[in-house]
Amino acid sequence: MLQTFINIRHFQESQWEKQISSDFPALFEKGKDELKFWQKNIEKMNFRPFHEPNPNCLGWVDASDSAVGGILVVLKTGGVKTMPVF
């Protein structure tokens, strides 16, 4: 259901900061129900921990309408190695 809101935003060519509107109020109720479900069940339904123990690589990405970029930082004993990602 939450994907529906993303689709509405896409097809209406809305900015992310703009409030979503709909002529179908039940859509918002379904979305709220889904958020409440995940708020209650995220820890037991999520199969992957939120905090990875001892990461060996960190990454950051950014994108705009005309460009994309990122960097990976490989954590090694005795130093750090950076790798640009294109």
C-alpha positions as semicolon CSV with decimal commas, in nm:
position;residue;x (nm);y (nm);z (nm)
1;M;0,000;0,000;0,000
2;L;0,280;0,246;0,078
3;Q;0,415;0,186;-0,272
4;T;0,085;0,332;-0,398
5;F;0,177;0,666;-0,240
6;I;0,514;0,661;-0,414
7;N;0,338;0,583;-0,742
8;I;0,094;0,871;-0,691
9;R;0,387;1,104;-0,631
10;H;0,559;0,977;-0,946
11;F;0,258;0,992;-1,180
12;Q;0,154;1,337;-1,054
13;E;0,518;1,448;-1,096
14;S;0,508;1,581;-0,739
15;Q;0,806;1,700;-0,539
16;W;0,896;1,484;-0,237
17;E;0,817;1,771;0,000
18;K;0,467;1,822;-0,146
19;Q;0,169;1,682;0,043
20;I;-0,002;1,389;-0,131
21;S;-0,369;1,435;-0,215
22;S;-0,622;1,172;-0,315
23;D;-0,992;1,162;-0,395
24;F;-1,008;0,824;-0,222
25;P;-0,986;0,866;0,161
26;A;-0,978;0,488;0,215
27;L;-0,633;0,489;0,053
28;F;-0,497;0,700;0,338
29;E;-0,662;0,475;0,598
30;K;-0,499;0,168;0,439
31;G;-0,164;0,347;0,437
32;K;-0,198;0,438;0,806
33;D;-0,294;0,079;0,888
34;E;0,018;-0,046;0,711
35;L;0,240;0,200;0,901
36;K;0,084;0,092;1,230
37;F;0,141;-0,273;1,139
38;W;0,511;-0,217;1,070
39;Q;0,552;0,000;1,380
40;K;0,420;-0,290;1,587
41;N;0,588;-0,579;1,401
42;I;0,912;-0,449;1,250
43;E;1,141;-0,618;1,501
44;K;0,988;-0,964;1,477
45;M;0,909;-0,954;1,101
46;N;1,241;-0,807;0,985
47;F;1,487;-1,090;0,922
48;R;1,792;-0,865;0,925
49;P;1,922;-0,674;1,229
50;F;1,929;-0,296;1,213
51;H;2,280;-0,280;1,353
52;E;2,527;-0,491;1,162
53;P;2,803;-0,618;1,392
54;N;3,151;-0,499;1,298
55;P;3,098;-0,370;0,943
56;N;3,386;-0,413;0,700
57;C;3,261;-0,161;0,443
58;L;3,070;0,169;0,459
59;G;2,908;0,344;0,164
60;W;2,743;0,674;0,076
61;V;2,553;0,768;-0,239
62;D;2,385;1,078;-0,376
63;A;2,185;1,146;-0,690
64;S;2,013;1,430;-0,867
65;D;1,824;1,473;-1,194
66;S;2,151;1,487;-1,387
67;A;2,420;1,302;-1,191
68;V;2,490;1,016;-0,951
69;G;2,789;0,933;-0,736
70;G;2,903;0,741;-0,437
71;I;3,196;0,618;-0,235
72;L;3,275;0,294;-0,057
73;V;3,512;0,289;0,237
74;V;3,661;-0,053;0,303
75;L;3,762;-0,083;0,666
76;K;4,078;-0,284;0,712
77;T;4,294;-0,359;1,011
78;G;4,561;-0,092;1,016
79;G;4,398;0,147;0,770
80;V;4,114;0,257;0,546
81;K;4,092;0,214;0,168
82;T;3,849;0,436;-0,030
83;M;3,702;0,344;-0,366
84;P;3,494;0,586;-0,576
85;V;3,180;0,431;-0,723
86;F;3,058;0,543;-1,065
